[in-house]
């Protein structure tokens, strides 16, 4: 379904060196990983100006398209009463820092002691409701609470931006106008159905709403009325419908009851890093025969086939990840987010911190450095196929091949040290 904040200060981990940054599915709750706390980059700001007449012309044109899509003229006119072009929304959309956080920096905040403590408190406070939700949808209540914690800090950062105004501004003047116009039409449909008033339809500057930050199309598809009052209310102080909707989303995305998202493991010194691939799946017992065991040195329980994930390369923590990892990815495709949700849920349940060490001496590559890495890899004969600053599967594979060619462990970790070696 994440946070916390407002929706997406986009690139916080957006190209973390190890994440496979595939484009999210069209029904994903958000297209990019958001920061754990609200923050607007102060550098590299752009000047945004617009003619009111230009926005008005677009709005008149869009009104016709909305009516053809089934939105009544009365609902449209009422929803847009007082709506203006919101320059602040565009500034937030465009003024995203090119610097990213490493996964350990992200997790330090996402799974902080305070967030764990507050998650345990939320689990106790809504115990009866969460148990009923778990019984209905088969999704672990701790996972639902963890999504809530990352998305809105347990309801304390739901966002106060008028959704219609934000989406109209982004549809008119944003980088992804078609996407945001689709969301705007979906938001108007929600108003027309009577689930919420335009005044109360607030959220992040990027259009995500409620306790667990649904975008309008995801709300239409997955939101449920768990309280039975006739409304799918994810906006009110009562989080019941929002929590149930999150469980419904994960359930319909293929959640496997009783299966963990992942388990932290140790790998042997002579490990073949080529096996650390999402395409390679083995039963935990098979991984154990290769020396991949849990942090107590035992074979991980056979919950099903698993892949080995090294989010910071061979020098960082390692995880065997199961099908439920991919299910959480349907909520947000960033590896850091999925690990954040999974690990936070484990901690809320009483599990230990991540025991593996992170290469904290490293820093994240900037956007320009990621592009330079791709350029240098391609020039050296290890084609990344794209020079876009996104460290996805193709770039990771190119990194592996380059590392192998120069005698380095082929863990696919796109680090600053690797870039310096290429230089």
Secondary structure, 3 states (H helix, E strand, C coil): CCCCCCCCCCCCCCCCCCCCCCCCCCCCCCCCCCCCCCCCCCCCCCCCCCCHHHHHHHHHHHHHHHHHCCCCHHHHHHHCCCCCCCHHHHHHHHCCCCCCCCHHHHHHHHCCHHHHHHHHHHHHHCHHHHHHHHHHHCCCHHHHHHHHHHHHCCCCCCCCEEHHHHHHHHHHHCCCHHHHHHHHHHHHHHHHHCCCCCCCCEECCCCCECCCCECHHHHHHHCCCCCCCCCCCCCCCCCHHHHHHHHHHHHHCCCCCCCCCEEEEECCCCCCHHHCCCCCCEEHHHHHHCCCEECCCCCCCCCCEEEEECCCHHHCCEEEECHHHHHHHCCCCCHHHHHHHHHHHHHHCCCCCCCCCCCCCCCCCCHHHHHHHHHHHHHCCCCCCCCCCCCCHHHHHHHHHHHHHCCCCCCCCCCHHHHHHHC
